[in-house]
Amino acid sequence: MTIISTPAPGDAEALAETLQSADFDELDTILDDLRTRFDETPQWEFCEGFMAALVCCRRVISPAEYFSVLLDLEDDSETPLFADEAQFKRFFDLWMRRWNEVATALNADVESLDDERAYQPEVMDLRGAIAALPEAQRADMGDAPIPSFGQIWAIGFMYAVESWPDEWAPPRDKEAAKVLDAALECIVAVTEDDTDTPTVAAFEEDGEPTISEQRLNDFADAMWAVYDLRELWRHIGPRVETVHADPKVGRNDPCPCGSGKKYKKCCGA
């Protein structure tokens, strides 16, 4: 499946604009259209988690590399994923604006997740949204499982981690390795279903409870885990490739050219 070439990022002022609800709706519309040509195109919440992992990643990964993974462009189909250049450019512009928002939030020195500068992922309470539908519409949906709060975000995050295992391999420092393991465990916990008794309505105080207290705590722990991962890899820095030097040939060793002579009387003369 082909993808239109990655455009250059827009100007800094445009990229600094905060995404509004209409912008996220536009992203959803683009992804819905992509899904008509490739039905495994992910939802935005998955993309949001995937993006957060990339921002935290030990190595800076280029858009050309990660879009091929996110949008599953590994097959040989020549069908364009995006409708045209304009659609991809719009998607990319919105993507980069959100990328800069996430990076800015994760670079901020915050002490509370209530801080307006803190990272606030774009996630949905699907169970709450469905509970608010008329009974007839809920019945039409059948018994299909409904993702828990934050679950799709966490799955997207871990998908990026698993796609670049070398960049997420434990560091040599034991304490740093413990930080990595604990942080990833917090995010993995949110990939699981929320099976505890719901006691909280996500967006309306008097709404039907759809989220457990434990889930909210786990989600908060996952947000702090993202900050820990960002700081961990920034502190350690990119991996350094080990250079293996060729073994030196002694003067009295056989010459590696295969002449049968000693090295000092052949190539080492």
trRosetta pair geometry for C-beta under 8 A, 3 or more apart (Angstrom, degrees):
i j d omega theta_ij theta_ji phi_ij phi_ji
1 38 6.3 35 -127 -82 160 138
1 71 7.8 -121 102 132 132 100
1 72 7.4 48 41 108 138 71
1 73 5.0 -112 78 -134 95 69
1 75 5.6 51 -12 60 83 93
1 77 4.5 14 -71 70 63 107
1 78 7.9 -142 -118 -60 32 5
1 79 6.0 -35 -125 67 79 80
1 80 7.8 105 -175 -139 75 14
1 81 5.5 70 160 -60 116 98
2 73 7.4 75 -122 -160 10 115
2 77 7.5 -122 -11 103 70 68
2 78 5.8 20 -18 -153 118 47
2 79 7.2 176 25 76 86 29
2 80 5.4 -46 77 -99 100 59
2 81 7.0 -155 81 -8 47 82
3 67 6.2 145 -174 127 167 125
3 68 7.2 -130 5 -86 146 70
3 71 6.9 107 -89 83 130 143
3 73 5.3 -37 -30 -119 116 158
3 80 7.6 119 -103 -151 25 70
3 81 5.6 -9 -96 26 74 122
3 82 7.0 69 -145 0 65 104
3 88 7.4 132 -176 -124 79 142
4 80 6.9 41 -48 -153 86 116
4 82 5.5 -62 0 52 116 130
4 84 7.8 58 -67 160 150 27
4 85 5.5 171 -158 -106 152 63
4 88 4.3 -173 55 21 130 166
6 62 8.0 -178 40 160 171 98
6 63 4.9 134 -133 96 148 123
6 64 5.2 -111 -12 -68 137 83
6 67 7.2 168 -82 9 113 148
6 92 6.7 150 -150 -123 71 146
7 88 7.5 142 -12 117 108 97
7 89 5.3 42 -9 -114 154 87
7 92 5.6 143 41 88 102 156
9 15 6.3 18 173 -75 112 140
9 96 5.2 170 -128 -158 100 161
10 14 4.4 -51 124 76 132 135
10 15 5.7 165 72 -50 92 90
10 93 5.5 43 -21 -126 130 100
10 96 7.0 157 21 80 88 141
11 14 5.1 89 62 10 79 102
11 15 7.0 -156 94 -5 38 92
12 15 5.7 -62 -146 42 32 110
12 16 6.2 35 156 -28 67 108
13 16 5.8 -57 -151 29 29 113
13 17 7.6 46 149 -38 58 90
14 17 6.0 -37 -167 1 40 115
14 93 7.1 -44 142 -163 125 111
14 97 7.2 -85 140 -85 71 111
15 93 8.0 -124 -91 -161 72 70
15 96 5.6 -59 -126 127 108 104
15 97 5.3 -153 -148 -95 51 65
15 100 5.1 95 157 -9 101 156
16 97 7.8 -73 13 -137 9 84
16 100 6.6 -89 -95 125 45 146
17 97 5.9 -31 68 -145 79 130
18 97 7.8 156 -127 166 14 109
18 101 6.3 96 -124 -101 69 126
19 23 4.1 -126 -157 86 86 143
19 24 6.1 95 152 -48 121 82
19 94 6.7 78 -108 -160 121 86
19 97 5.8 128 -58 116 95 117
19 98 5.4 3 -24 -80 143 87
19 101 6.6 -88 7 -23 98 156
20 23 5.1 105 51 2 62 101
20 24 7.6 -127 103 1 36 86
21 24 5.8 -56 -152 39 36 107
21 25 6.3 40 149 -22 67 105
22 25 5.4 -51 -148 35 34 116
22 26 6.4 39 151 -23 64 102
23 26 5.5 -50 -151 32 33 113
23 27 6.7 37 148 -19 63 100
23 94 5.7 173 -176 -135 102 114
23 97 7.6 -74 -177 87 151 141
24 27 5.4 -46 -149 33 38 115
24 28 6.5 42 150 -20 65 101
24 44 6.6 125 -163 154 88 167
24 122 5.9 -166 -121 -156 139 150
25 28 5.6 -52 -152 35 34 113
25 29 6.4 37 149 -22 65 103
26 29 5.5 -49 -148 33 35 114
26 30 6.5 36 153 -19 65 101
26 90 7.4 -94 155 155 125 120
26 94 6.6 -162 93 -86 114 158
27 30 5.8 -53 -150 35 32 110
27 31 6.4 28 154 -15 66 107
27 44 5.3 85 120 -103 119 131
27 47 7.9 -136 167 70 128 152
27 91 7.1 105 -124 -130 73 74
27 94 5.5 -157 -76 130 102 148
27 95 7.9 125 -118 -67 119 68
28 31 5.8 -58 -147 40 31 109
28 32 6.2 37 152 -24 66 105
28 43 7.8 6 -123 -157 86 74
28 44 5.6 -71 -80 -22 75 129
29 32 5.6 -50 -148 33 31 114
29 33 6.6 30 153 -18 63 103
30 33 5.7 -56 -154 35 32 110
30 34 6.5 34 149 -20 66 104
30 87 6.3 155 -134 -173 106 97
30 90 7.0 -168 -85 97 141 108
30 91 5.0 176 158 -86 160 106
31 34 5.4 -49 -146 35 36 114
31 35 6.4 44 151 -28 64 103
31 41 5.6 179 -168 142 79 121
31 42 7.3 -64 -156 84 130 49
31 43 6.8 112 137 -130 151 33
31 44 6.1 -155 -5 -56 157 79
31 47 7.6 -129 -91 -24 142 141
32 35 5.5 -52 -153 28 32 117
32 36 7.5 41 147 -27 59 92
33 36 5.9 -42 -164 15 41 113
33 37 7.9 18 147 0 62 99
33 83 6.4 -39 150 -38 133 118
33 87 7.4 -99 93 -156 145 143
34 37 6.2 -70 -166 44 43 99
34 38 6.1 -31 160 46 81 96
34 41 4.3 135 110 -112 109 163
34 71 7.4 -78 177 -141 145 114
34 81 5.8 21 -144 171 102 89
34 82 6.8 -28 -96 -90 99 55
35 38 6.7 -81 -123 76 32 56
35 39 5.7 57 -171 -124 77 43
35 41 4.4 -123 -79 48 71 120
37 79 6.1 -167 -174 145 115 124
37 80 7.7 -30 173 91 164 54
37 81 6.2 172 95 -139 132 45
38 41 5.2 101 91 -43 94 95
38 71 7.5 78 91 179 154 86
38 72 7.1 179 170 73 137 110
38 79 8.0 161 -57 99 95 122
38 81 6.0 -25 -2 -126 135 92
40 72 5.8 -5 98 32 124 157
41 71 6.6 2 -120 -139 80 79
41 81 7.8 138 -89 -164 118 111
42 46 3.8 -102 175 81 127 139
42 47 5.8 154 96 -48 119 80
42 50 7.6 101 82 -17 164 139
42 70 7.0 -87 21 -179 129 80
42 71 8.0 -116 13 -97 92 51
42 156 6.8 114 176 -102 152 111
43 46 5.1 102 60 5 72 101
43 47 7.3 -134 104 -2 41 90
43 152 6.1 -15 68 173 125 150
44 47 5.1 -55 -150 39 42 116
44 48 6.1 50 150 -29 72 100
44 122 6.6 -40 131 105 115 126
45 48 5.4 -45 -148 28 34 117
45 49 6.9 31 154 -14 62 100
45 121 7.8 78 -146 154 76 110
45 122 6.7 -132 -100 104 67 78
45 123 5.4 80 -134 -119 115 61
45 124 6.2 -99 -67 12 137 91
45 152 4.2 68 106 98 122 121
45 153 5.1 -81 174 -64 91 74
45 156 6.9 -175 125 -12 59 140
46 49 6.1 -57 -155 37 32 106
46 50 6.2 34 149 -20 66 110
46 152 5.2 -76 -64 169 75 97
46 153 7.3 -139 -90 -92 30 31
46 155 6.4 -42 -119 86 90 97
46 156 3.7 157 -166 -76 54 119
46 159 7.4 22 -172 18 99 145
47 50 5.4 -56 -145 39 32 116
47 51 6.1 37 154 -23 67 105
47 70 6.6 67 -117 -167 81 129
47 156 6.4 -90 -23 -150 13 149
48 51 5.8 -52 -148 33 27 113
48 52 6.6 30 153 -22 61 103
48 98 7.7 -89 -112 165 80 138
48 121 5.2 118 150 -163 128 98
48 122 5.0 -153 -97 52 153 89
48 123 7.1 -143 83 -66 150 70
48 153 5.6 -42 87 -121 107 93
48 156 6.6 92 62 83 56 156
49 52 5.6 -50 -149 31 35 113
49 53 6.7 33 154 -16 64 102
49 121 7.0 38 -75 -150 66 145
49 152 7.1 -168 -6 126 134 57
49 153 3.9 147 -62 -176 113 53
49 154 6.0 -131 -131 -52 147 12
49 155 6.7 100 81 62 160 47
49 156 3.0 125 67 74 109 103
49 157 3.8 -89 175 -38 99 76
49 158 7.7 -19 151 6 127 60
49 159 7.7 89 105 28 111 98
49 160 7.6 -167 126 1 75 115
50 53 6.0 -58 -157 35 30 110
50 54 6.6 29 149 -18 64 107
50 66 7.8 150 158 176 110 116
50 70 5.5 114 153 -111 158 110
50 156 4.2 -83 -36 172 78 99
50 157 6.7 -138 -70 -79 31 33
50 159 6.0 -37 -96 72 97 109
50 160 4.7 136 -147 -48 66 116
51 54 5.6 -57 -151 36 35 112
51 55 6.4 36 153 -21 68 103
51 95 7.7 -160 -100 -162 133 86
51 98 6.8 2 167 118 169 111
51 99 6.2 -126 -164 -98 121 75
51 102 6.0 142 130 10 112 169
51 156 7.9 2 9 142 64 125
52 55 5.7 -51 -150 33 32 112
52 56 6.5 23 153 -11 64 109
52 102 5.9 -130 -96 -166 69 138
52 106 7.7 142 -149 -61 82 139
52 119 7.4 96 -124 -176 118 143
52 121 6.7 -41 -54 -96 142 116
52 153 7.8 37 13 -178 138 97
52 157 5.7 -33 72 -103 109 103
52 226 5.7 -43 170 -137 122 135
53 56 5.7 -62 -149 43 33 107
53 57 6.3 58 149 -57 66 91
53 156 7.6 -162 0 127 120 71
53 157 4.6 143 -49 -153 113 66
53 158 7.6 -179 -79 -54 149 20
53 159 7.9 179 27 63 158 61
53 160 3.6 153 88 77 139 136
53 161 5.6 -110 -153 -47 139 76
54 57 5.3 -26 -148 -9 35 123
54 61 5.9 -96 -147 50 100 117
54 66 5.8 33 -109 -125 140 162
54 160 5.7 -106 -50 -159 76 148
55 99 6.9 173 -78 -159 109 76
55 102 5.2 -143 -44 119 163 115
55 103 5.1 -150 -145 -83 123 77
55 106 6.0 131 132 28 130 153
55 230 7.0 -15 122 -104 91 109
56 106 7.0 -118 -76 -172 82 158
56 226 6.2 -125 -66 -162 141 73
56 229 4.4 32 -175 116 138 111
56 230 4.6 -92 -117 -77 85 68
56 233 6.3 117 168 24 68 136
57 60 7.4 145 87 -87 107 26
57 61 6.0 0 87 -7 159 110
57 160 7.3 -103 -69 151 118 118
57 164 6.6 30 -140 79 130 148
57 167 5.3 13 -169 149 100 140
57 168 7.5 -71 -131 -63 78 88
57 233 6.8 -158 141 170 21 173
58 167 4.6 -171 44 -170 104 84
58 168 7.1 -177 -4 -73 113 46
58 233 4.3 -134 -95 -144 64 122
58 236 7.0 -40 -130 83 108 115
58 237 7.8 57 -166 127 89 22
58 238 6.0 126 153 -115 87 50
58 239 6.4 60 135 -27 135 86
59 164 7.5 -132 48 172 113 144
59 167 4.9 -102 15 -116 102 123
59 238 5.3 75 -97 -127 74 101
59 239 7.0 -43 -61 16 109 92
60 238 7.9 -55 3 -83 77 123
61 65 5.2 -112 -180 83 93 127
61 66 5.0 93 125 -49 122 112
61 164 6.9 -112 -76 -75 144 157
61 167 7.8 -63 -54 -61 115 168
62 65 4.7 92 61 7 82 103
62 66 7.1 -179 85 0 41 87
63 66 6.2 -67 -136 47 31 94
63 67 5.5 30 170 -22 72 112
63 92 7.4 58 -170 -137 154 108
64 67 6.4 -49 -133 34 19 107
64 68 6.9 24 160 -22 53 108
65 68 6.2 -64 -164 28 27 111
65 69 7.2 13 149 -9 62 107
66 69 5.5 -55 -153 39 45 109
66 70 5.8 41 153 -19 76 108
66 160 7.6 13 -144 -128 115 105
67 70 5.6 -54 -133 43 34 108
67 71 5.5 0 176 12 71 114
67 73 7.0 21 126 2 78 135
68 71 7.0 -61 -123 54 16 86
68 73 4.5 -93 -137 55 65 109
68 74 6.6 91 171 -64 97 71
69 72 7.4 16 -176 -74 26 44
69 160 7.7 106 116 -114 136 65
69 163 5.0 87 -168 -169 145 151
71 81 6.0 59 163 -164 135 166
72 75 7.7 24 150 -6 86 95
73 81 6.8 -76 -97 -38 107 141
80 83 7.5 120 109 -114 118 10
80 84 8.0 63 127 -81 152 33
82 85 7.8 97 111 -84 129 20
82 87 4.7 -180 -177 91 104 112
82 88 4.0 54 162 -61 177 96
82 91 7.0 -130 -111 12 128 141
83 87 4.6 82 46 -6 94 156
84 87 5.3 102 53 6 66 100
84 88 7.5 -136 99 1 37 89
85 88 6.0 -62 -151 41 33 106
85 89 6.1 34 154 -22 69 109
86 89 5.7 -54 -144 36 30 112
86 90 6.4 30 157 -19 64 105
87 90 5.9 -56 -151 35 29 109
87 91 6.4 29 152 -17 64 107
88 91 5.5 -54 -147 38 35 112
88 92 6.0 33 155 -20 68 108
89 92 5.7 -55 -143 39 29 110
89 93 6.2 32 156 -22 64 105
90 93 5.8 -51 -146 34 30 111
90 94 6.5 25 157 -12 63 106
91 94 6.0 -62 -152 41 28 106
91 95 6.0 33 151 -24 66 111
92 95 5.4 -52 -143 36 32 117
92 96 6.2 28 159 -17 66 105
93 96 6.1 -56 -146 37 27 106
93 97 6.5 29 154 -19 62 106
94 97 5.7 -54 -149 35 32 113
94 98 6.4 28 155 -14 65 106
95 98 6.0 -63 -154 40 28 106
95 99 6.1 35 149 -27 66 106
96 99 5.1 -44 -141 31 36 119
96 100 6.5 37 158 -18 65 101
97 100 6.0 -54 -152 35 29 108
97 101 6.7 33 148 -20 62 104
98 101 5.4 -51 -151 33 38 116
98 102 6.3 36 153 -18 69 103
98 122 8.0 -54 -143 -6 130 133
99 102 5.9 -58 -151 37 29 108
99 103 6.2 25 154 -16 66 110
100 103 5.7 -52 -139 40 32 110
100 104 6.1 36 159 -21 65 107
101 104 5.9 -59 -149 36 26 110
101 105 6.3 24 155 -18 63 109
102 105 5.8 -58 -149 37 29 111
102 106 6.2 18 158 -11 66 110
102 119 6.3 49 -145 -128 67 108
103 106 6.0 -61 -144 42 29 104
103 107 6.2 26 157 -19 65 111
104 107 5.8 -61 -146 38 28 109
104 108 6.7 41 152 -38 62 100
104 117 7.8 -102 136 -164 91 88
105 108 5.7 -46 -156 12 33 117
105 117 6.2 171 -126 162 67 61
105 118 6.1 56 -167 163 104 21
105 119 3.9 128 129 -77 131 68
105 120 7.4 -131 -142 6 157 63
106 119 5.5 31 -66 -59 74 130
106 226 6.6 -93 -114 138 116 102
106 227 6.3 -166 -146 -103 77 63
106 230 4.5 -175 169 -94 119 166
107 230 7.6 -125 -73 161 50 139
108 115 7.5 -164 129 121 134 134
108 117 4.2 -162 -170 145 166 121
108 118 7.0 -124 80 -85 131 40
110 113 7.4 92 135 -85 133 34
110 115 4.3 -159 -145 55 115 151
110 117 5.6 -169 -77 83 117 100
110 118 4.6 153 171 -83 172 88
110 227 7.7 -115 54 -107 99 147
111 115 6.9 102 47 -42 58 135
112 115 5.0 126 71 -28 80 90
112 118 7.0 -100 100 -49 51 144
113 118 4.9 174 -144 153 45 163
113 120 7.9 119 -179 -84 88 81
113 220 6.0 -132 -3 -139 160 92
113 223 5.6 68 -112 107 130 150
113 224 7.6 -88 -62 -57 113 84
114 118 7.2 68 45 17 15 142
115 118 4.5 108 68 -28 89 102
118 223 7.5 47 168 167 115 131
119 223 6.3 -178 80 -157 103 99
119 226 6.4 -85 74 96 158 140
119 227 7.4 -170 14 -63 126 90
121 150 7.6 91 77 -124 135 87
121 153 5.3 83 146 -142 150 148
121 223 7.6 -144 -6 -100 106 98
123 149 6.8 87 141 -172 126 69
123 150 5.2 12 -166 -92 161 58
123 152 7.4 160 -136 60 91 92
123 153 4.9 -56 -93 -37 115 135
124 129 6.5 -11 172 -22 112 136
125 128 3.7 24 122 20 118 120
125 129 6.3 147 92 -20 68 83
125 149 5.1 -9 -108 -99 78 102
125 202 3.6 -172 -42 5 157 160
125 203 6.6 -160 29 -15 134 100
125 210 5.9 113 174 90 117 133
125 211 6.5 -78 -129 -47 121 118
126 129 5.5 -52 -144 37 36 112
126 130 6.1 31 158 -16 68 106
126 146 5.4 -161 112 -176 113 100
126 147 5.6 68 34 59 141 85
126 149 8.0 -171 22 -82 71 53
127 130 6.0 -55 -145 40 28 107
127 131 6.2 33 153 -24 63 108
127 146 5.1 121 -84 124 78 135
127 147 8.0 -133 -38 80 88 47
127 148 7.1 0 -21 -120 128 44
127 149 7.2 -76 24 -48 110 81
127 198 7.8 -141 124 -95 145 151
127 210 4.0 169 108 -174 111 125
127 211 7.5 150 64 -59 127 69
128 131 5.6 -53 -144 34 31 114
128 132 6.6 30 156 -21 63 105
128 201 6.4 115 -124 -157 124 72
128 202 4.9 -115 -26 23 161 113
128 203 6.5 134 138 18 153 97
128 204 8.0 159 -174 24 126 94
128 207 6.4 45 -154 144 108 141
128 208 7.1 172 -130 70 70 85
128 210 4.3 -154 -68 32 76 153
128 211 7.5 -27 -48 -26 114 96
129 132 5.9 -59 -157 32 30 110
129 133 7.4 42 145 -35 60 95
130 133 5.6 -37 -161 7 43 118
130 138 6.2 105 170 -113 88 92
130 141 6.7 -50 -147 15 123 173
130 146 6.1 -103 15 -120 154 148
131 138 7.7 47 -110 -99 30 135
131 207 7.5 107 98 172 125 101
131 208 4.6 -123 155 67 141 136
131 210 5.8 -148 -7 -75 146 127
132 207 7.1 -38 -78 -146 105 116
132 208 7.6 -165 -66 23 65 110
133 137 4.3 -101 164 85 122 124
133 138 5.2 151 85 -55 112 83
134 137 5.0 89 62 9 81 103
134 138 7.2 -149 96 -6 41 88
135 138 5.6 -56 -149 36 35 112
135 139 6.3 38 153 -23 67 104
136 139 5.7 -54 -152 33 31 113
136 140 6.7 35 150 -24 63 102
137 140 5.6 -48 -152 28 36 115
137 141 7.1 41 150 -26 62 100
138 141 5.8 -53 -162 22 37 115
141 144 6.2 -97 162 33 85 107
145 193 7.9 -79 -170 -102 124 128
147 151 4.4 -151 -176 67 98 126
147 152 5.2 29 173 -41 164 96
148 151 4.3 96 58 -36 79 125
148 190 8.0 -147 95 -170 116 65
148 192 7.8 2 32 108 146 46
148 193 5.3 143 -30 -149 128 49
148 194 3.8 141 -142 2 137 98
148 211 7.8 110 -170 -116 86 78
148 215 6.5 -131 172 -133 123 139
149 194 6.4 21 29 -23 84 150
149 202 6.4 171 -108 -88 135 130
149 210 7.4 121 -45 116 112 96
149 211 4.9 7 -7 -106 147 118
149 215 5.7 97 57 151 113 133
149 216 7.8 0 95 -76 146 63
149 219 6.6 -49 119 -66 104 145
150 153 5.1 -59 -160 42 59 118
150 154 5.9 56 147 -23 85 105
150 190 4.9 -61 122 -172 116 124
150 215 7.4 165 31 175 120 99
150 218 7.9 179 78 101 147 95
150 219 4.6 -178 -38 -112 166 114
150 222 7.0 142 170 53 140 153
151 154 5.9 -59 -150 37 30 108
151 155 6.4 29 154 -19 66 106
151 190 6.3 -156 -98 156 47 73
151 191 6.2 92 -154 -142 73 31
151 192 7.5 -117 -121 68 105 21
151 193 7.1 14 -102 -96 145 43
151 194 7.6 -122 -55 -18 115 91
152 155 5.6 -51 -145 36 34 113
152 156 6.4 38 154 -20 64 104
153 156 5.9 -59 -156 36 29 111
153 157 6.5 31 149 -22 64 105
153 190 7.4 -32 77 132 93 132
154 157 5.5 -49 -149 32 35 115
154 158 6.4 26 157 -11 67 106
154 187 5.3 172 -144 -180 96 76
154 188 7.3 151 172 -102 121 16
154 189 8.0 -102 -153 69 157 47
154 190 3.7 172 -63 96 154 103
154 191 4.4 -136 116 -65 118 68
154 222 6.4 -70 -96 -146 110 154
155 158 6.0 -58 -145 43 30 104
155 159 6.2 41 152 -30 64 104
155 191 5.2 112 -74 -128 71 98
156 159 5.5 -48 -146 27 31 117
156 160 7.0 31 156 -16 61 99
157 160 6.2 -60 -165 32 32 107
157 161 6.7 29 144 -17 66 107
157 187 5.5 -98 101 -173 141 137
157 226 7.8 -96 -133 -93 143 106
158 161 5.1 -48 -146 36 44 117
158 162 6.1 38 156 -16 71 105
158 184 7.8 101 -107 -159 93 92
158 187 6.3 165 -61 127 96 116
158 188 6.4 88 -89 -92 140 71
158 191 6.0 -19 5 -69 146 142
159 162 6.0 -58 -145 42 28 106
159 163 6.2 32 153 -26 63 110
160 163 5.6 -56 -144 32 31 114
160 164 6.9 -12 168 17 65 102
161 164 7.2 -89 -156 54 23 76
161 165 7.7 59 154 -94 61 53
161 168 4.9 61 -157 -67 83 171
161 184 6.9 127 -149 -126 163 117
162 165 6.5 7 -154 -69 39 88
164 167 4.2 1 138 26 114 118
164 168 6.4 107 96 -8 80 98
165 168 6.0 -77 -146 52 36 95
165 169 6.4 64 153 -60 71 84
166 169 5.7 -21 -151 -18 35 117
166 239 7.1 -72 153 -3 97 165
167 239 7.3 -127 -111 -13 56 122
168 180 7.5 157 -172 -169 74 124
168 184 7.8 100 -178 -85 122 138
170 176 7.9 140 -174 105 74 83
170 177 4.0 45 -171 -131 112 104
170 180 5.7 177 -117 73 70 145
170 181 7.0 7 -102 -52 115 97
171 176 4.5 -25 65 105 132 128
171 177 5.6 -143 57 -66 68 76
171 180 6.8 144 8 -24 90 141
171 232 7.9 -155 -9 171 136 107
171 236 5.5 -114 -101 -126 148 153
172 176 8.0 35 64 57 44 122
172 177 7.7 -111 109 -47 6 116
173 176 4.0 61 84 16 111 114
173 177 6.5 179 88 -16 55 84
173 236 7.7 -148 22 -104 125 114
174 177 5.5 -53 -146 34 32 114
174 178 6.5 36 153 -22 64 101
175 178 5.6 -50 -153 31 34 113
175 179 6.7 37 148 -20 64 101
176 179 5.5 -49 -153 32 37 114
176 180 6.5 40 149 -19 66 103
176 232 6.2 133 -158 -153 93 104
176 235 7.9 -148 -117 89 123 122
176 236 6.4 102 -163 -71 153 125
177 180 5.6 -51 -150 35 34 114
177 181 6.3 32 154 -18 66 107
178 181 5.8 -55 -144 39 31 110
178 182 6.1 28 158 -17 66 109
179 182 6.0 -58 -145 39 26 108
179 183 6.2 25 158 -19 63 110
179 228 5.9 -148 179 171 102 117
179 232 5.5 176 113 -96 129 130
180 183 6.0 -61 -148 36 25 108
180 184 6.3 17 160 -12 64 110
180 229 7.2 82 -122 -111 65 82
180 232 6.1 157 -74 165 80 164
181 184 6.1 -59 -146 40 27 106
181 185 6.3 33 154 -24 63 108
182 185 5.6 -53 -149 32 30 116
182 186 6.8 35 152 -23 62 101
182 225 7.5 -147 119 -119 71 103
182 228 7.7 -52 88 127 99 162
183 186 5.8 -52 -158 27 34 113
183 187 6.9 25 150 -11 65 103
183 225 3.8 144 -155 -160 76 92
183 226 7.7 151 -173 -53 114 24
183 228 4.5 -153 -92 85 129 125
183 229 5.0 168 143 -55 154 92
183 232 7.4 -134 -2 -12 156 145
184 187 5.7 -55 -151 38 39 108
184 188 6.1 43 151 -22 70 106
184 225 7.3 168 -50 179 23 131
184 229 7.7 91 -60 -84 72 125
185 188 5.6 -51 -142 37 32 113
185 189 6.5 44 153 -31 62 99
186 189 5.8 -47 -157 21 30 117
186 190 7.5 23 149 -13 58 101
186 218 7.3 177 -165 -165 73 69
186 221 4.4 -133 -151 134 120 102
186 222 5.0 -179 139 -88 96 55
186 224 7.5 -68 155 69 166 84
186 225 3.9 -175 70 -55 134 145
187 190 6.0 -57 -162 32 40 108
187 191 7.2 47 142 -27 66 97
187 222 4.9 103 -96 -138 59 100
187 225 5.5 -144 -42 101 89 147
187 226 7.5 95 -79 -61 119 79
188 191 5.4 -45 -158 20 44 117
188 192 7.6 47 148 -23 64 95
189 192 6.1 -52 -170 20 40 113
189 218 5.0 -127 121 -157 121 121
189 221 7.3 7 59 83 140 128
189 222 7.1 -145 61 -67 96 105
190 215 7.9 98 -122 -156 79 76
190 218 5.5 164 -77 136 81 109
190 219 5.9 96 -109 -94 128 63
190 222 4.8 -13 -20 -60 141 153
194 198 7.6 73 130 -81 122 86
194 211 6.6 -34 160 -140 166 60
194 212 5.4 -176 180 16 111 107
194 214 7.5 161 -145 82 91 95
194 215 4.2 2 -120 -84 128 135
196 212 3.5 86 86 -133 109 166
196 213 7.4 -86 120 43 142 66
196 214 4.7 91 7 33 164 127
196 215 6.7 -161 45 -30 115 91
197 212 6.0 105 71 -109 40 106
198 209 4.1 157 131 135 97 95
198 210 5.1 -36 -153 -144 151 9
198 211 5.6 77 -138 34 94 16
198 212 5.4 -92 -97 -63 42 63
199 209 5.2 -42 -153 -155 9 146
199 211 7.6 -65 51 90 55 56
199 212 6.1 60 12 -136 87 48
199 213 5.3 -11 52 -35 129 92
200 209 5.7 84 36 -139 18 91
200 210 7.6 -68 86 51 59 52
200 211 4.6 -45 72 75 99 95
200 212 7.2 99 19 -163 97 4
200 213 6.4 119 -24 -76 117 60
200 216 6.2 26 35 -41 162 136
201 204 5.2 -54 137 70 133 66
201 205 6.5 143 64 -138 120 10
201 206 7.2 -36 36 74 160 15
201 207 3.4 147 -162 71 146 96
201 208 6.2 118 -99 68 111 29
201 209 5.5 -92 -54 -91 71 44
201 210 6.4 66 -117 13 55 85
201 211 7.5 143 -103 24 13 94
202 207 7.6 -47 39 76 58 143
202 210 6.5 -47 -17 61 98 108
202 211 5.6 87 -67 -10 88 134
203 207 6.8 37 67 2 66 156
204 207 3.4 96 74 -32 107 114
207 210 7.7 -39 126 -5 111 104
211 215 5.1 -120 -171 75 86 133
211 216 6.1 87 143 -51 122 93
212 215 4.5 104 58 -2 81 100
212 216 7.3 -146 96 -2 49 82
213 216 5.8 -54 -156 34 36 111
213 217 6.5 35 149 -17 67 106
214 217 5.6 -57 -151 38 34 112
214 218 6.2 35 152 -20 68 106
215 218 5.6 -53 -145 37 33 111
215 219 6.2 34 155 -21 66 105
216 219 5.7 -52 -145 35 30 112
216 220 6.5 32 154 -18 63 104
217 220 5.8 -53 -149 36 32 111
217 221 6.4 34 151 -20 64 105
218 221 5.5 -53 -150 36 33 114
218 222 6.5 37 150 -23 64 103
219 222 5.5 -50 -151 31 34 114
219 223 6.8 37 150 -21 64 99
220 223 5.7 -49 -153 30 36 112
220 224 6.7 30 152 -11 65 103
221 224 5.9 -57 -152 41 34 108
221 225 6.2 43 147 -28 65 106
222 225 5.2 -50 -148 31 34 120
222 226 6.8 42 151 -25 63 95
223 226 5.8 -45 -157 24 35 112
223 227 7.1 34 146 -13 61 100
224 227 5.5 -50 -156 35 42 114
224 228 6.4 46 145 -22 69 102
225 228 5.4 -50 -148 34 37 115
225 229 6.4 36 153 -20 67 103
226 229 5.8 -53 -148 36 32 110
226 230 6.4 35 152 -21 64 105
227 230 5.7 -52 -147 34 32 113
227 231 6.3 25 157 -13 65 108
228 231 6.0 -61 -149 41 29 106
228 232 6.0 35 153 -28 66 109
229 232 5.5 -50 -141 32 31 116
229 233 6.5 17 166 -7 65 105
230 233 6.8 -66 -152 41 23 97
230 234 6.3 20 155 -17 62 114
231 234 5.7 -59 -144 40 30 112
231 235 6.1 30 159 -21 66 110
232 235 6.0 -65 -155 35 24 108
232 236 6.3 6 159 -6 65 112
233 236 5.8 -57 -135 46 35 103
233 237 7.7 155 173 -36 58 10
234 237 7.6 26 -179 -70 26 51
249 253 5.1 -133 -171 67 79 134
249 255 7.5 65 173 -128 149 43
249 256 5.9 -112 -88 -25 145 110
249 263 5.0 163 140 -108 120 160
249 268 7.0 -145 98 -59 118 133
250 253 4.2 107 57 -21 85 106
250 263 6.8 143 90 34 45 140
251 262 7.2 36 148 159 58 110
251 263 5.8 -135 -150 79 30 105
251 264 4.0 41 -176 -61 90 115
251 268 6.1 -153 -125 123 68 153
252 262 5.5 -37 -147 -152 44 126
252 263 7.2 -37 9 34 5 93
252 264 6.6 -10 -72 -3 46 118
253 262 7.1 119 69 -151 25 72
253 263 5.2 23 68 -13 76 123
254 260 7.0 -40 -148 -140 107 26
254 261 7.6 127 -149 82 62 29
254 262 6.8 -79 -102 -109 35 42
254 263 7.0 77 120 -43 15 82
255 258 7.3 -81 96 9 86 22
255 259 5.2 2 69 37 132 103
255 260 7.7 -16 40 39 99 19
255 261 5.4 17 -1 75 126 77
255 262 6.7 92 -37 141 87 16
255 263 4.6 144 -90 -95 68 57
255 265 7.9 -105 -48 66 124 66
255 266 3.8 -37 -74 64 158 147
255 267 5.3 132 -154 13 119 100
255 268 7.1 -151 -109 -1 97 94
256 263 7.4 31 -5 -100 73 108
256 267 7.4 -52 47 34 78 148
257 266 6.4 -149 37 148 123 134
257 267 5.4 133 -20 -40 127 129
259 266 5.1 166 52 -128 145 143
259 267 7.9 161 3 -26 131 91
261 265 5.0 -110 169 87 120 102
261 266 4.2 140 83 -56 121 114
262 265 4.9 67 64 20 89 101
262 266 6.8 173 83 -4 39 98
263 266 6.0 -76 -138 47 28 99
263 267 6.4 -46 -155 56 71 86
263 268 4.2 47 150 2 85 132
264 268 5.0 -56 -99 91 36 118
264 269 6.5 89 164 -81 45 61
265 268 7.8 15 10 63 25 86
265 269 6.0 39 -151 -74 23 109
266 269 6.4 175 64 -20 10 103
